């Protein structure tokens, strides 16, 4: 049965009205998940200051998993590596709360119509109740009443999405510009002045480095930092349910102000490890990148534990040992970084001055003989680099340069033989000249415009809804 769900055509028909619910979860949440350790009589967390009963959270978690099962079928196990079902459950609760405030409802007949229209519940083009019940029992393992309430919630969320994004539109000019950006190809020739080529010979004195630090001390401000203690619990030895039961039995100890972490570790035959001080912008030493975990750690007081953390099929029990507020370090502790910063800043200034000097000479030549401008010769004379590209589109990668966006945006606006202003990138400065342009085919555009417009509008709606959701998450704390 799972293979039927995996069929792309079937999945598309199932998800066409529900995709708006799923995509924000991938955008707004990381891969690490927080596993609640509350029992069925407790609460899992809070939204808008109100406690969310654990059973309600569990229902949302099951609904989220059923959504993913309908999307991925028997590929769900592999897909779960990049999903955060726990975060998706919280997002579901958040959006349902908003829908309730807006009095968004779905009738029983709407639920019935949707269920009867799903291809996987049909045989020979008609709804088959026996097949439906088999899917619910053996694939979703969900009672009909529960599944149908999940469908009702999904349709409510779909209505909420349409309500929030109703004002979003796309003009003909936006559609034309977006289509051109997606399909027009150009190639360029360029001169570049990489910052790294101008560091040689820059040797600031100690006094200059100290003065630079005094004037730019905020650049070296250290962000909020933490020191964590944690237990690593191998996923091949433990499963989530057993760990939750174990932690529930230990809750009196875990909630104690000065809990003995070593004693707790002994219960798991594990060793307490310590990260050492690291900033919130860094990966967690010994654990890895986990922005969601860091956000929760920031809300703890020293001595408090996080709920059980699940990452890459392993588990972590984490306690905040120490918080270090943002601070400006003393000069001696960051002297080498300050020196590097000063050298880097001066190399940027030198690279910029050099590219502007070359551009000035090229434009003087251009005024006399536009066709006679020789960028390769000018680059060689100035000791800079020259190159050309093949055809590329907006959003592609240019070999040896990097992301194409800024080069496409500037290049497609250049007149024949004209030279661009200096283009600043992370690695250096560029001056470009349009080499070739392959415009969009107007007949192809006319044939594809309707479908392209639909996709563009949906993309704009998703971006608008994503912004709305981010703001809602902040309000919900």
N, C-alpha and C positions, 0 to 999 in steps of 0.2 A: 504493500500500500504506500509505503514511503516513496517508492520510485515514481508513483503517479504524481505525488506532490512535487517531486523534483522537476518534472516536465516544465520547461521554461514558459511554454505557451499557456499552460494551465495556471502556473504561478502568476503570470502577468494578469490574467483575468481575475484571479482571486484578489490580487493586491492593488489593482488600479485605484480603488477607493480608499485604501488604507496606507499607502506609501508615505503619506504626509506624517503619519504617526511614528514611523520607524526611523526615517533619515535623521531627524534631530538627535536621536540617541547616539548615533555613530559620531556625530559632530561634537557633541557637548560633553561626552563622558569618555574617560580613558578605559584601558583594558583591565586594570585591577578592580576587583569588586570587594564590597564590604558585606560580610556575611553576619547577619544579626545573631546574637546568642540568647535572645529572649525566648521564653517558652510561650505557649499559646495563650496564657493569661496575661502576658505583659504587653508592652508596646514596642514597636520597631524604631520609631523616631518621631519627628515633628514636622509639620508643614504649617506655615503661618502661625506658629506658636501652639498649635493644637496637636495633641498626641495621636499618633496613628497606631491602632491596635495591630498586634503582630499578625493576627488572622487576616486582617484586611490587606496588609502588605503581602502576605503569602498568596492571597487570591490574585493580586496584581502581578506577582512573580509568575504564577502559573499561566495567567493570561498572556504575559509577555513571551513565555516559552512556547505557548501554542501558536502565537503569531510567527515566531521564528521557525517553528516546525512546518507551518504552512508555506513559508518562504523557501526553506532549504531542504526539506524532506530528509532523506537519509544522509545528507551532507551536513546535518546540523552539528554533529560532534566536532567536525573540523572547523565549522564556522564559529563555534562557541569560543575558540581560541582568541578571536578578535571581537567578541561581543561582551557586553557587560549587562547580563540579564537583571542583576540587582539594580543597577542604575536605571535601566529601562523601566523597571517596576516603579521606582520612585517618580520617574518622569510621567508615567501613566497616571499615577495618583495625583500628581500636580495638575495635569491637564484636565482630568476628570473633575477636580475641585473647581477649576476655572469654568468648565462647562456648566457645572451645577449653579454657580453664581450667575451665569448668563441665561440660565433656564433653557439650555439646549436639551431637547428630548428626542427620542426615537420610538415610534409606535411598535406594537407587537407585529402588525402586518408588515412593517418595514424589515423587521428581523426575519420573518418567515420568507419574505420575497428574496432577501439576500441569500439565505441558506439554500433555498430551492434553486437559485441561479448558479451556484458554485458547481463547476464541471465535475469535480471529484466526487460529488454526491449524486451524480446522474448516471443513468444507464440508458443507452440508446436515445440520448437527448432529452430524457425526462427524469425528474427527481425520483430517487429510489430510496424509500425510507429504510429498508433493510441494509442497504449499502451505507447509508448515513449512520445508522446505529453501530455498524461494524467499525467504521472509522473512529467514532467517538470512543468505543470500548477498547479497541486494540491499538490504535495509533495515538490518539490524544489522551486516552485514559481519563476522560472527563465526562461526568454525567451530562445528559442532554440539557437539563435546565441550566447548569453552570455554564456550559459552552455557549448556549444561546444568550445568556446575560453578558458573556464576554463579547459576543458579536454585537449586542446592543451598545456596549461601551465603545467598541471600535467604530461603529457608525456615528455615535455621538461625537467622538474625537474627529472623525472625518468632517462632520458638520461644523465643528468648532474651527477647524482649519479653514474651511470655505468662508466662514463668517469673518474670521480675523483677516483673511487675505482678499476679501471681496473688492476692496478699493484698488488693488494692484492691477496695473495694465501695462501694455507695451505699445508704443507708438510705431507707426510705419518707419520713421527714421531710426528708432532704436533697433527694430527688426533688421533693417537694411545694414546698419553699422555692425550689428552682432554677426550677421551672416558673412559680411565681408571679412570681419576679424577672424571668423572661423575657417574661411576658405581661401582668401587671397594669399598668394605666395609672393615673397620678394627675396632677392639676394643683395648683399652689400659688399663693398670693399671698406676697409677700415684701417686707421692708425690708432695704436693704443700706447698709453704711458702707464704701465703697472706701478703701483706704489712701491712694491718690493724692489724694483730696479733703482730706486732713489734713496735707499737706506744706507748704502755704502758711503762712508766718509762722514756720516752724521755722528758726532761724538760729543754730546752735551757734557758740560762740566757738572760737578756735584752741586754747585750753587744754582746752576740753571735748572737742574732736576728738582731741587728743593723748592725753588721759586715756582716752577710749574705745578708742583703739588699744592702749594699754598693757594694758587689761583684757581686750581681745578680739583680741590679736595673732594667735592661731591661726586666726581666721576669714579672715585675709589671707595665710595661708601659701601659697606658690606650690608647685604639685605638681611632680613629676618632669618635667623639660623636656629637649628635644632640639634640636640643630641638625643638619640633614641636607644632604648634597650629593646631587644626582641628575641623571640624564639623562632627558629626555623623548623617547621613541621612538614616533613617529607610527605607529599601526596601519595606516594606508593605505600606508605605505612598507615596513613590515616585517611578516613573519609569525613566528609563535612558533617554528617549527622552525628557520628560518634564524638567528634570534636565539640560540637555544640552542646551535647549532653554533658561532656566532661567539664566544659567551661561553665555550664549552668550550675553544676555541683560545686564549682570553685568560686561562684559569684560572691559569697560572703568575704572571701579572701581578696579577690580582685578589687572589690569596692572599698577595701580598707585603705586608709590614707597612706600608710607606710607599709604596704604589702611586701612580703619577702618574695622577690621575684625568683630567687634561687630555689626556694621551697616549691614554688609553682612549677618551675622548670623540671624539678625532680619528678613531678607527677607525670611528665611526658618523656622522661629520660632524655631530656634535651639540655643544651648549654645556653645560658644567657649570653647574647652577643651585644656589642655596643658599636654604634655607627661612628661616634666622634662627631664633632661639630661640622655641619654642612649647611649650605644655604638652601632656601626654598626653591631656588632656580636650578639646583643641581640634582642629579640622580641620588637616591638614597644609598649610601655605601653598603655593599653587601646584599642589597635588594634590587636596586635598579630604578628606572624611571617610573614614577607613580604619582602624577600630579593630583589625582583624586585623594590619595592617602595624605599627601602633604597638606591639602586644603583642610582635611579633618584634623590633622595633627595641630594645625594653627589654632584650632578652637579648644585644645586641651590645656589643662594646668599640669605642671610637673607632678609626676606620680600617677596620672590617670592613664588608663588603657583605652586603646581603640577596640571596636568590635573585631572579631576575627577577620583577617585580610586574606583573600584568595587571589593568587597570582600564578599564572603558568602551571596550574594544577598542583601547586604547593600552597601551604598556609603559613601565616605569620601572626604571632601574638605580639603586639607592639605596645610599648609604654614610653611616654615622653619623660625623659630624664631631666632635660634642661632646655630652656629657651633663651636665645641671645637676641636682644632687640637690635634693629639696624644701628650701625655705628660707623664713624669715620676712624679708620685705624691710624696708628701713629706712623709717621713717615718711614722710619727704619724698617718696619715690618713689611712695607709694600714698595720699598725703594726700587727694586728691580722692575716691578710692574709699572711704576711711574716713569722710569727711564724708557721702557719699551713704548709707553704711551706717548711720550714726548718725541721720540724718534719716529713713531708712526705718524704723528701729526705733521711733523716737518716734511716727511717723505710725501705726504699727500699734497702739501703746499708746493713742493718742488715739481711733482708730477703734473699738477694743474697748471703751473706757470709754463712748463715745457710744452704741453699740448696746446695751450693758448698761443704761445709763440709760433709754433708750427702752423696753426690754423690761420693766424694773421698773414703769414707769407703765402699760404695757399689761396686765400681769398684775394690777395693782391694779384696773384697770377690769374685767378678766375675772372677778375674784372677785365683783364687784357685779352685772354684767350681761354674761355670756359673749357673747350675741348682739349686744351693742351696741359691741363693740370695733371701732374704725375704724383699720385699719393705715395707710391712705392719709393720713388726717388727722394721725396721729401722726408719720409720716415727714415730712410737709410742715412741721409745727411744729418738728421737730428739725433740719430742713435736710438730711434724708437722702433717699435714692431709694426709690421704691415701684414695684412691678410685679407682674404676674400672668403665668402661663404657660399654654399650652395643655396638653393631655394629653401625657404623655411616659412612656416605659418606661425601665427600668434599662439603662444602657449607651448611651443615646441622647445627643444634643447638644441643649441648651436654648439657644435664640437669646438672645443678650445675657448669658448666664450662663456657659455652658461645659458640661463633662461633667456628666451627670445623676446619677451613682452616689450621691454622698453625699446629695443632695437627695431622691432616691427612697427611699433607705434610712431617712432621718429622717422624711420625709413620710408614708410608708405606715404608720409606727408611731404617728402622732399620732391622738389621739381627736378627735371633732368639735369644731371651734372652738378647740382647744388651740393654744398657741404653743410653738414649739421653743426649746431653748436656743440660744445663739449658735453659728453654724456658721462655722468658720474656713476660708477658701479662700486661694489664692495672692494673689488680688486684693483681698480684703476680708472683712468679716463679714456674715452674713445671719441674719435671724430669719424663719422661714417658718410658714405656716399652711396646713393642707390645705384645698383648695378643692373638689376632686372626686376620687372614686375609682371606677375601673371594674374590679371584681374579675374574676378568671378564671372562666370558665364551667366548672362542675364536670363537666358531661356531656362537654364537649370534652376536659377533662383526662383523664377516664376513657378516652376513645377514643384519646388520643394518648400515654397514660402509658407503654405498653410501648416504643414507639419512642423517646420522649424519654429514658426510663431507660437504654436502650442507648447513646444518644448521650452522655448525662451520664457514664456509666461509662467510655466510651472516652476522654472528655475528661480525667477524673480519672486514668486510666491513663497518658495522654500526659504529663500534668503530673508524675506520679510518676516516669515513665521519664526525662523531661527532667532532673529533679533528680539521678537516678542517673547520667545521662550527664555532667552537669556535674562531678560528683564524680570520675567515672572519668577525665575529661580532665585534671583537676588531678593525679591520681595518675600518669597517663601522662607528665606534663610535656610 
